[in-house]
Amino acid sequence: MSDQRPILTTRQGHPVRDNQSLRTVGERGPATLENYQFIEKITHFDRERIPERVVHARGAGAHGWFEAYGKIGDEPASKYTRARVLNETGVKTPMFVRFSTVAGAKESPETERDPRGFAVKFKTVEGNWDLVGNNLKVFFIRDAIKFPDMIHAFKPDPVTNRQEAWRFFDFVAQHPESIHMVTWLKSPWGIPANYREMEGSGVNTYKLVNDQGEAVLCKFHWIPKQGVRNLTSAQASEIQGKDVGHATRDLYDNISAGNFPEWEFAVQIMPDGPNDHLSFDPLDDTKRWPEDQFPLLKCGRMVLDRVPDNFFAEVEQSAFGTGVLVDGIDFSDDKMLQGRTLSYSDTQRYRVGANYLQLPINAPQPGVKVHSNQRDGTMTYQVDGHGPNRHINYEPSTLAEGLREAPKPARDYHQPVSGNLGRYQTSRAEDDYTQAGNRYRSFQDWEREDLIANLVGDMKQCPEAIQLRMVWHFWHADEDYGRRVAEGAGIDLEKAKALPPLPGRAAPHKRLTTETYTDGTPSHKVAAE
């Protein structure tokens, strides 16, 4: 049958020939600034709500401080990074942390099954460093161009204004890499007991750079000293019947009582490069780095000891961005990180205003003086620090009376990049199911039972085509996993198992043999032509 559906276009009317991947230099290379289709899509998405956050609308925040150990594991921190905030001991760096749910609206219950945002603003002596992640350490997708689609599928139906299970799983069914996150989310780990007893993670892959210009890949993690505690669906329902803001209450009451929550800060480290010996791409945010191969190396601690004076001024107007880094911490080519770096700060300029960084909650610590040539915009409160001549708000100036560039490091990091510009599939896909299966088998019996019960309830709300494909995914992650979901929801397991692999995707537990564009063409074939 011919496909009569309308063609997807940009708002300029241009046909969209590939809505699956950013344009990058090689499969693992950086995204390019001329990704117009993505920029139009993500910047419009950032402006879909006024003034509430599109995601992470329901949140709570607290002030505190960070103290570095001066070591990363047993090694001096300076071996890996020149960032002062991780090297200087005896310094308490001011911090602000915002915890949140993701999909729910501002007044939604804090018992919802949802990832929890874990956004941290370090106000260091070298300026702000924002680390913006979640509690589950992975994500649903690995390419930022899919983020608006994902959130649209998870948010309420545009017609009924109800969240529908079939919309969620209709999207997930086409993205095998999502099964890992779904396995976490639909288990009790999808409902943390509160914010204090919850892990945190930067999720994306970053780089640490030392004073020799050497870089390593890294992931950042928060380990709660209070321990980790989660809720079953039944426990969450009981709490929700009494209190829709229980997690905020728990956080504020404990801090007010002097029971200050504390987390240890840890990093995982891996040599920079493709790491082809691994069965997963370390830049893929749908994957965890196995801790037996890449242990958590403790490097500091965070203590939250003060609640906000005003919720709106501090929690609601707090603004974070993954592009807000300090020297010694750098970007990797993680495609979600590259997309988030544009999207997050763009969202803040829209949601809070062009001068959101002049607000006290977002400004650097008082000891850090801001000098920039950025001027004007809505609600300008002050003029940023300037050079000797106030008439010169540009750089460079022949008169040498404006601002100047900072001294360049003696040895900087220069990543080699090569490859064909294009839109790529992910070739290392064999762990799309492996890590989900490992997670399923690692759960305790009660966690597996809650996971299966939640998925069975969801599957009963989905059309047969979605049911079959989801059981196919679960079965390829773990045969018991797929069988139990199928039996519980009354789905024909054999019919599900008979489904072919998704078009254009690697078969389960397989990888593509070469760099491949999203239309299925190997990149080397195009280069030869």
BELLIN-V116056 format. One record per residue. N is the residue number from 0. RES is the residue in one small letter. PHI is phi in whole degrees, -180 to 180 (none if undefined). NEAR is the number of other ideal C-beta (glycine too) atoms within 8 Angstrom. Layout:
# BELLIN-V116056
n=N res=RES phi=PHI near=NEAR
n=N res=RES phi=PHI near=NEAR
This chain:
# BELLIN-V116056
n=0 res=m phi=none near=2
n=1 res=s phi=-76 near=3
n=2 res=d phi=-87 near=4
n=3 res=q phi=-98 near=3
n=4 res=r phi=-68 near=4
n=5 res=p phi=-63 near=3
n=6 res=i phi=-80 near=6
n=7 res=l phi=-68 near=6
n=8 res=t phi=-132 near=9
n=9 res=t phi=-77 near=10
n=10 res=r phi=-75 near=6
n=11 res=q phi=-86 near=6
n=12 res=g phi=89 near=5
n=13 res=h phi=-78 near=7
n=14 res=p phi=-62 near=6
n=15 res=v phi=-95 near=10
n=16 res=r phi=-89 near=3
n=17 res=d phi=-150 near=8
n=18 res=n phi=-110 near=7
n=19 res=q phi=-108 near=9
n=20 res=s phi=-144 near=12
n=21 res=l phi=-69 near=13
n=22 res=r phi=-79 near=10
n=23 res=t phi=-135 near=18
n=24 res=v phi=-88 near=10
n=25 res=g phi=76 near=12
n=26 res=e phi=-59 near=11
n=27 res=r phi=-108 near=9
n=28 res=g phi=-82 near=10
n=29 res=p phi=-71 near=8
n=30 res=a phi=-74 near=13
n=31 res=t phi=-105 near=9
n=32 res=l phi=-66 near=4
n=33 res=e phi=-84 near=5
n=34 res=n phi=-70 near=11
n=35 res=y phi=-61 near=7
n=36 res=q phi=-57 near=11
n=37 res=f phi=-66 near=12
n=38 res=i phi=-62 near=9
n=39 res=e phi=-62 near=11
n=40 res=k phi=-67 near=11
n=41 res=i phi=-76 near=16
n=42 res=t phi=-73 near=11
n=43 res=h phi=-68 near=10
n=44 res=f phi=-58 near=12
n=45 res=d phi=-60 near=12
n=46 res=r phi=-110 near=8
n=47 res=e phi=-79 near=6
n=48 res=r phi=-129 near=9
n=49 res=i phi=-132 near=4
n=50 res=p phi=-100 near=4
n=51 res=e phi=-65 near=8
n=52 res=r phi=-56 near=9
n=53 res=v phi=-67 near=10
n=54 res=v phi=-123 near=8
n=55 res=h phi=65 near=11
n=56 res=a phi=-70 near=14
n=57 res=r phi=-91 near=11
n=58 res=g phi=-154 near=11
n=59 res=a phi=-141 near=12
n=60 res=g phi=-139 near=12
n=61 res=a phi=-157 near=14
n=62 res=h phi=-95 near=12
n=63 res=g phi=-173 near=14
n=64 res=w phi=-148 near=10
n=65 res=f phi=-120 near=13
n=66 res=e phi=-129 near=12
n=67 res=a phi=-80 near=14
n=68 res=y phi=-85 near=10
n=69 res=g phi=78 near=8
n=70 res=k phi=-132 near=9
n=71 res=i phi=-116 near=13
n=72 res=g phi=68 near=8
n=73 res=d phi=-99 near=3
n=74 res=e phi=-102 near=8
n=75 res=p phi=-58 near=8
n=76 res=a phi=-58 near=15
n=77 res=s phi=-64 near=9
n=78 res=k phi=-61 near=7
n=79 res=y phi=-109 near=11
n=80 res=t phi=-146 near=13
n=81 res=r phi=-96 near=11
n=82 res=a phi=-63 near=14
n=83 res=r phi=-61 near=11
n=84 res=v phi=-62 near=14
n=85 res=l phi=-101 near=11
n=86 res=n phi=-106 near=13
n=87 res=e phi=-86 near=8
n=88 res=t phi=-91 near=8
n=89 res=g phi=75 near=4
n=90 res=v phi=-111 near=8
n=91 res=k phi=-101 near=6
n=92 res=t phi=-80 near=13
n=93 res=p phi=-62 near=9
n=94 res=m phi=-140 near=14
n=95 res=f phi=-134 near=14
n=96 res=v phi=-124 near=14
n=97 res=r phi=-119 near=13
n=98 res=f phi=-100 near=14
n=99 res=s phi=-163 near=12
n=100 res=t phi=-88 near=15
n=101 res=v phi=-108 near=11
n=102 res=a phi=-86 near=10
n=103 res=g phi=-73 near=10
n=104 res=a phi=-77 near=7
n=105 res=k phi=-59 near=7
n=106 res=e phi=-104 near=5
n=107 res=s phi=-72 near=11
n=108 res=p phi=-68 near=8
n=109 res=e phi=-83 near=11
n=110 res=t phi=-97 near=11
n=111 res=e phi=-63 near=10
n=112 res=r phi=-77 near=9
n=113 res=d phi=-170 near=11
n=114 res=p phi=-60 near=11
n=115 res=r phi=-109 near=14
n=116 res=g phi=-70 near=15
n=117 res=f phi=-137 near=14
n=118 res=a phi=-108 near=15
n=119 res=v phi=-124 near=14
n=120 res=k phi=-114 near=14
n=121 res=f phi=-86 near=13
n=122 res=k phi=-98 near=11
n=123 res=t phi=-84 near=13
n=124 res=v phi=-70 near=9
n=125 res=e phi=-105 near=9
n=126 res=g phi=103 near=7
n=127 res=n phi=-75 near=11
n=128 res=w phi=-129 near=13
n=129 res=d phi=-102 near=13
n=130 res=l phi=-121 near=9
n=131 res=v phi=-117 near=13
n=132 res=g phi=-149 near=13
n=133 res=n phi=-143 near=13
n=134 res=n phi=-90 near=12
n=135 res=l phi=-103 near=13
n=136 res=k phi=73 near=11
n=137 res=v phi=-133 near=11
n=138 res=f phi=-139 near=10
n=139 res=f phi=-78 near=10
n=140 res=i phi=-131 near=13
n=141 res=r phi=-120 near=10
n=142 res=d phi=-132 near=11
n=143 res=a phi=-64 near=15
n=144 res=i phi=-66 near=14
n=145 res=k phi=-91 near=10
n=146 res=f phi=-62 near=13
n=147 res=p phi=-59 near=10
n=148 res=d phi=-63 near=9
n=149 res=m phi=-59 near=11
n=150 res=i phi=-67 near=12
n=151 res=h phi=-59 near=7
n=152 res=a phi=-68 near=11
n=153 res=f phi=-87 near=10
n=154 res=k phi=-79 near=7
n=155 res=p phi=-60 near=8
n=156 res=d phi=-56 near=9
n=157 res=p phi=-66 near=4
n=158 res=v phi=-95 near=4
n=159 res=t phi=-94 near=6
n=160 res=n phi=62 near=6
n=161 res=r phi=-119 near=6
n=162 res=q phi=-73 near=10
n=163 res=e phi=-121 near=10
n=164 res=a phi=-61 near=11
n=165 res=w phi=-66 near=10
n=166 res=r phi=-70 near=11
n=167 res=f phi=-58 near=12
n=168 res=f phi=-79 near=13
n=169 res=d phi=-63 near=11
n=170 res=f phi=-73 near=13
n=171 res=v phi=-59 near=13
n=172 res=a phi=-60 near=10
n=173 res=q phi=-95 near=6
n=174 res=h phi=-134 near=10
n=175 res=p phi=-56 near=11
n=176 res=e phi=-63 near=13
n=177 res=s phi=-75 near=12
n=178 res=i phi=-62 near=14
n=179 res=h phi=-62 near=15
n=180 res=m phi=-64 near=13
n=181 res=v phi=-60 near=11
n=182 res=t phi=-63 near=14
n=183 res=w phi=-67 near=12
n=184 res=l phi=-66 near=12
n=185 res=k phi=-84 near=11
n=186 res=s phi=-89 near=14
n=187 res=p phi=-58 near=11
n=188 res=w phi=-65 near=11
n=189 res=g phi=-77 near=13
n=190 res=i phi=-134 near=15
n=191 res=p phi=-60 near=14
n=192 res=a phi=-64 near=8
n=193 res=n phi=-168 near=11
n=194 res=y phi=-81 near=13
n=195 res=r phi=-71 near=10
n=196 res=e phi=-101 near=11
n=197 res=m phi=-143 near=14
n=198 res=e phi=-75 near=11
n=199 res=g phi=-139 near=11
n=200 res=s phi=-157 near=14
n=201 res=g phi=-72 near=10
n=202 res=v phi=65 near=11
n=203 res=n phi=-76 near=13
n=204 res=t phi=-91 near=12
n=205 res=y phi=-116 near=15
n=206 res=k phi=-129 near=14
n=207 res=l phi=-104 near=15
n=208 res=v phi=-125 near=14
n=209 res=n phi=-97 near=13
n=210 res=d phi=-75 near=8
n=211 res=q phi=-96 near=5
n=212 res=g phi=76 near=11
n=213 res=e phi=-99 near=7
n=214 res=a phi=-125 near=12
n=215 res=v phi=-131 near=11
n=216 res=l phi=-77 near=15
n=217 res=c phi=-152 near=13
n=218 res=k phi=-127 near=15
n=219 res=f phi=-106 near=12
n=220 res=h phi=-141 near=14
n=221 res=w phi=-114 near=14
n=222 res=i phi=-114 near=11
n=223 res=p phi=-73 near=13
n=224 res=k phi=-72 near=8
n=225 res=q phi=-78 near=7
n=226 res=g phi=88 near=6
n=227 res=v phi=-114 near=8
n=228 res=r phi=-143 near=8
n=229 res=n phi=-127 near=11
n=230 res=l phi=-120 near=12
n=231 res=t phi=-79 near=10
n=232 res=s phi=-60 near=11
n=233 res=a phi=-66 near=6
n=234 res=q phi=-64 near=9
n=235 res=a phi=-65 near=12
n=236 res=s phi=-63 near=9
n=237 res=e phi=-65 near=8
n=238 res=i phi=-66 near=11
n=239 res=q phi=-62 near=10
n=240 res=g phi=-66 near=5
n=241 res=k phi=-113 near=6
n=242 res=d phi=-158 near=7
n=243 res=v phi=-87 near=9
n=244 res=g phi=-124 near=8
n=245 res=h phi=-65 near=12
n=246 res=a phi=-71 near=12
n=247 res=t phi=-64 near=10
n=248 res=r phi=-60 near=9
n=249 res=d phi=-62 near=11
n=250 res=l phi=-64 near=17
n=251 res=y phi=-67 near=11
n=252 res=d phi=-64 near=8
n=253 res=n phi=-68 near=11
n=254 res=i phi=-66 near=15
n=255 res=s phi=-63 near=7
n=256 res=a phi=-86 near=6
n=257 res=g phi=85 near=5
n=258 res=n phi=-92 near=6
n=259 res=f phi=-74 near=10
n=260 res=p phi=-69 near=14
n=261 res=e phi=-139 near=11
n=262 res=w phi=-128 near=11
n=263 res=e phi=-91 near=11
n=264 res=f phi=-99 near=14
n=265 res=a phi=-140 near=12
n=266 res=v phi=-127 near=13
n=267 res=q phi=-106 near=13
n=268 res=i phi=-126 near=11
n=269 res=m phi=-143 near=11
n=270 res=p phi=-57 near=6
n=271 res=d phi=-69 near=8
n=272 res=g phi=126 near=4
n=273 res=p phi=-70 near=5
n=274 res=n phi=50 near=10
n=275 res=d phi=-64 near=4
n=276 res=h phi=-72 near=3
n=277 res=l phi=-84 near=8
n=278 res=s phi=-85 near=7
n=279 res=f phi=-134 near=10
n=280 res=d phi=-86 near=11
n=281 res=p phi=-64 near=11
n=282 res=l phi=-90 near=11
n=283 res=d phi=-88 near=12
n=284 res=d phi=-79 near=13
n=285 res=t phi=-89 near=13
n=286 res=k phi=-120 near=12
n=287 res=r phi=-91 near=8
n=288 res=w phi=-86 near=10
n=289 res=p phi=-55 near=6
n=290 res=e phi=-73 near=9
n=291 res=d phi=-74 near=4
n=292 res=q phi=-96 near=5
n=293 res=f phi=-131 near=9
n=294 res=p phi=-66 near=7
n=295 res=l phi=-75 near=9
n=296 res=l phi=-103 near=10
n=297 res=k phi=-73 near=10
n=298 res=c phi=-139 near=13
n=299 res=g phi=175 near=11
n=300 res=r phi=-143 near=10
n=301 res=m phi=-124 near=15
n=302 res=v phi=-126 near=10
n=303 res=l phi=-103 near=14
n=304 res=d phi=-132 near=9
n=305 res=r phi=-151 near=8
n=306 res=v phi=-87 near=9
n=307 res=p phi=-63 near=11
n=308 res=d phi=-77 near=5
n=309 res=n phi=-145 near=6
n=310 res=f phi=-61 near=7
n=311 res=f phi=-67 near=7
n=312 res=a phi=-63 near=11
n=313 res=e phi=-108 near=13
n=314 res=v phi=-77 near=11
n=315 res=e phi=-72 near=7
n=316 res=q phi=-90 near=12
n=317 res=s phi=-65 near=13
n=318 res=a phi=-137 near=12
n=319 res=f phi=-122 near=13
n=320 res=g phi=-153 near=11
n=321 res=t phi=-71 near=11
n=322 res=g phi=-86 near=9
n=323 res=v phi=-89 near=10
n=324 res=l phi=-120 near=9
n=325 res=v phi=-109 near=13
n=326 res=d phi=-58 near=8
n=327 res=g phi=103 near=12
n=328 res=i phi=-126 near=12
n=329 res=d phi=-135 near=11
n=330 res=f phi=-80 near=11
n=331 res=s phi=-102 near=11
n=332 res=d phi=-92 near=11
n=333 res=d phi=-52 near=12
n=334 res=k phi=-67 near=14
n=335 res=m phi=-71 near=15
n=336 res=l phi=-64 near=14
n=337 res=q phi=-66 near=14
n=338 res=g phi=-72 near=16
n=339 res=r phi=-63 near=12
n=340 res=t phi=-63 near=12
n=341 res=l phi=-76 near=12
n=342 res=s phi=-65 near=14
n=343 res=y phi=-64 near=13
n=344 res=s phi=-69 near=11
n=345 res=d phi=-62 near=11
n=346 res=t phi=-60 near=11
n=347 res=q phi=-66 near=12
n=348 res=r phi=-65 near=10
n=349 res=y phi=-78 near=8
n=350 res=r phi=-74 near=12
n=351 res=v phi=-99 near=10
n=352 res=g phi=133 near=9
n=353 res=a phi=-60 near=7
n=354 res=n phi=-109 near=11
n=355 res=y phi=-61 near=13
n=356 res=l phi=-79 near=8
n=357 res=q phi=-86 near=9
n=358 res=l phi=-70 near=12
n=359 res=p phi=-54 near=5
n=360 res=i phi=-66 near=10
n=361 res=n phi=-104 near=13
n=362 res=a phi=-69 near=8
n=363 res=p phi=-63 near=7
n=364 res=q phi=-61 near=8
n=365 res=p phi=-55 near=3
n=366 res=g phi=-74 near=5
n=367 res=v phi=-102 near=11
n=368 res=k phi=-88 near=5
n=369 res=v phi=-89 near=9
n=370 res=h phi=-124 near=8
n=371 res=s phi=-148 near=7
n=372 res=n phi=-100 near=10
n=373 res=q phi=-77 near=5
n=374 res=r phi=-136 near=8
n=375 res=d phi=65 near=3
n=376 res=g phi=91 near=9
n=377 res=t phi=-58 near=6
n=378 res=m phi=62 near=7
n=379 res=t phi=-62 near=10
n=380 res=y phi=-97 near=5
n=381 res=q phi=-154 near=5
n=382 res=v phi=-96 near=5
n=383 res=d phi=-58 near=10
n=384 res=g phi=-54 near=6
n=385 res=h phi=-133 near=12
n=386 res=g phi=-82 near=10
n=387 res=p phi=-60 near=3
n=388 res=n phi=-111 near=10
n=389 res=r phi=-68 near=5
n=390 res=h phi=-74 near=4
n=391 res=i phi=-100 near=11
n=392 res=n phi=-114 near=8
n=393 res=y phi=-148 near=7
n=394 res=e phi=-150 near=8
n=395 res=p phi=-86 near=6
n=396 res=s phi=-128 near=11
n=397 res=t phi=-62 near=4
n=398 res=l phi=-78 near=7
n=399 res=a phi=55 near=6
n=400 res=e phi=-120 near=8
n=401 res=g phi=-100 near=15
n=402 res=l phi=-89 near=8
n=403 res=r phi=-126 near=8
n=404 res=e phi=-70 near=5
n=405 res=a phi=-71 near=4
n=406 res=p phi=-59 near=4
n=407 res=k phi=-79 near=6
n=408 res=p phi=-62 near=9
n=409 res=a phi=-60 near=4
n=410 res=r phi=-135 near=6
n=411 res=d phi=-105 near=7
n=412 res=y phi=-92 near=9
n=413 res=h phi=-126 near=5
n=414 res=q phi=-77 near=6
n=415 res=p phi=-73 near=4
n=416 res=v phi=-135 near=8
n=417 res=s phi=-152 near=6
n=418 res=g phi=148 near=12
n=419 res=n phi=-85 near=8
n=420 res=l phi=-73 near=7
n=421 res=g phi=-179 near=9
n=422 res=r phi=-109 near=10
n=423 res=y phi=-113 near=14
n=424 res=q phi=-78 near=14
n=425 res=t phi=-90 near=11
n=426 res=s phi=-79 near=13
n=427 res=r phi=-84 near=11
n=428 res=a phi=-115 near=14
n=429 res=e phi=-66 near=12
n=430 res=d phi=-90 near=10
n=431 res=d phi=-57 near=13
n=432 res=y phi=-102 near=14
n=433 res=t phi=-60 near=11
n=434 res=q phi=-68 near=12
n=435 res=a phi=-66 near=14
n=436 res=g phi=-66 near=11
n=437 res=n phi=-61 near=8
n=438 res=r phi=-65 near=11
n=439 res=y phi=-58 near=14
n=440 res=r phi=-71 near=7
n=441 res=s phi=-80 near=5
n=442 res=f phi=-66 near=10
n=443 res=q phi=-71 near=5
n=444 res=d phi=-56 near=6
n=445 res=w phi=-68 near=8
n=446 res=e phi=-71 near=11
n=447 res=r phi=-64 near=11
n=448 res=e phi=-63 near=8
n=449 res=d phi=-67 near=12
n=450 res=l phi=-58 near=14
n=451 res=i phi=-63 near=11
n=452 res=a phi=-62 near=10
n=453 res=n phi=-66 near=13
n=454 res=l phi=-69 near=14
n=455 res=v phi=-61 near=11
n=456 res=g phi=-60 near=9
n=457 res=d phi=-68 near=12
n=458 res=m phi=-62 near=16
n=459 res=k phi=-67 near=8
n=460 res=q phi=-98 near=8
n=461 res=c phi=-107 near=13
n=462 res=p phi=-62 near=6
n=463 res=e phi=-59 near=7
n=464 res=a phi=-60 near=6
n=465 res=i phi=-72 near=12
n=466 res=q phi=-56 near=13
n=467 res=l phi=-64 near=13
n=468 res=r phi=-67 near=11
n=469 res=m phi=-68 near=15
n=470 res=v phi=-63 near=16
n=471 res=w phi=-58 near=12
n=472 res=h phi=-63 near=13
n=473 res=f phi=-61 near=13
n=474 res=w phi=-65 near=15
n=475 res=h phi=-72 near=9
n=476 res=a phi=-75 near=14
n=477 res=d phi=-163 near=11
n=478 res=e phi=-62 near=6
n=479 res=d phi=-66 near=7
n=480 res=y phi=-58 near=13
n=481 res=g phi=-65 near=18
n=482 res=r phi=-62 near=10
n=483 res=r phi=-68 near=9
n=484 res=v phi=-65 near=16
n=485 res=a phi=-63 near=13
n=486 res=e phi=-64 near=8
n=487 res=g phi=-66 near=11
n=488 res=a phi=-97 near=12
n=489 res=g phi=70 near=5
n=490 res=i phi=-104 near=13
n=491 res=d phi=-70 near=7
n=492 res=l phi=-64 near=12
n=493 res=e phi=-65 near=6
n=494 res=k phi=-66 near=9
n=495 res=a phi=-67 near=16
n=496 res=k phi=-63 near=9
n=497 res=a phi=-79 near=5
n=498 res=l phi=-63 near=8
n=499 res=p phi=-77 near=2
n=500 res=p phi=-60 near=7
n=501 res=l phi=-62 near=6
n=502 res=p phi=-58 near=4
n=503 res=g phi=77 near=7
n=504 res=r phi=-105 near=9
n=505 res=a phi=-66 near=11
n=506 res=a phi=-64 near=6
n=507 res=p phi=-52 near=9
n=508 res=h phi=66 near=7
n=509 res=k phi=-118 near=8
n=510 res=r phi=-123 near=9
n=511 res=l phi=-70 near=11
n=512 res=t phi=-80 near=4
n=513 res=t phi=-153 near=8
n=514 res=e phi=-57 near=11
n=515 res=t phi=-134 near=12
n=516 res=y phi=-71 near=12
n=517 res=t phi=-69 near=11
n=518 res=d phi=-86 near=6
n=519 res=g phi=94 near=6
n=520 res=t phi=-85 near=8
n=521 res=p phi=-64 near=9
n=522 res=s phi=-65 near=16
n=523 res=h phi=-68 near=8
n=524 res=k phi=-69 near=8
n=525 res=v phi=-65 near=11
n=526 res=a phi=-63 near=7
n=527 res=a phi=-68 near=5
n=528 res=e phi=-72 near=4
